Amino acid sequence: MSKVDARLRLLKHLSLIGVLFTVLVILAGAWTRLVDAGLGCPDWPGCYGRLVVPDTDTALAHSPEVPLAAFQAWVEMSHRYVASALGVLVLVLIFLGASLRRRPGYPWKVSLALLVVILMQGAFGAFTVTLKLWPQVVTLHLLNGLAVMLLFLWLHLRLRQHVQGQGQNGRVVKSRPLSPLWAMAVILLVLQLALGGWTTSNYAGIACQGFPTCNTQWWPDMDWSEGFHLTQTVGPNYLHGQLHAEARTAIHFGHRLGALALGMVLMLLAWRHWREQRLRSVLLLLLGAYAGQAALGIANVLLWIPLVLALLHTAGAVLLVVAMALGVWQWRQLGTLSTFDGKGSKKEWAHA
């Protein structure tokens, strides 16, 4: 095995580690929010001016208006430590892949996109603290974290394809574009994830009690304009939320409607492509992930969001994103094959 092949295989393994590590960071972030530790440290990147949680006297001298809650502070700092380690992993991938960036088929642009998104995630993490859990930033922080995981996964798939292609005379796949139905499924999933982030950042998870009705009504009293007012004032502490009951009900109900729309499109997608053997397993994964996520959402409402189920609901969202990404990947691979010759030119033929 040449040094180049060894490096490609190392990058492939590191990218997979990145996927798993990002899932850990996302779940750590969800746990941080669920135990009300998002403002466990009033400053950033340190905690009361220190890189580790200080003692009570040091914290009091730094921020006398914010008493130290040691447990919440350690939860918040632990989240920052693992997120920082993830950033280091991205830098390692960039460093190891730089010498391969001109190699035909190497996913250098995906690596650069991953670097940009992980830097954005760090910025969102800082703003989450300094803007006191402003819902807009908290929601973007969640979506961007899922984007980091998605880019790690896409990088891994591209690297795996590249390694396999090198072993098959440079054969790689020229992807086909998404069909309108696949595009609709992706858009609805992103919208539903945003609605989920907006629900949790505004503490609207139990604004609707009961299922399938909401507060014993099929169409309860709701304030849509206030619930989805995206220019909320910056400055107040948004821990536990600032919106009134009807606004939170609108947010929660919107999340339910989004779940219904997504489920209908996913079932239509499965029906449309069920005869395509290479898509059947990933369609089953997608439907299973959706069914599990819907069941967890219902259970969270009925049981008043216990910590374990809330964490599992976040994990379900991660699984749904992974399933959609694998579905899109598999769909795009059913296109045409290309082969690079040693001079960078290529030939193409249909791929069944």
Order of alpha helices (4+ residues) and beta strands (2+ residues): alpha-alpha-alpha-alpha-alpha-beta-alpha-alpha-alpha-alpha-alpha-beta-beta
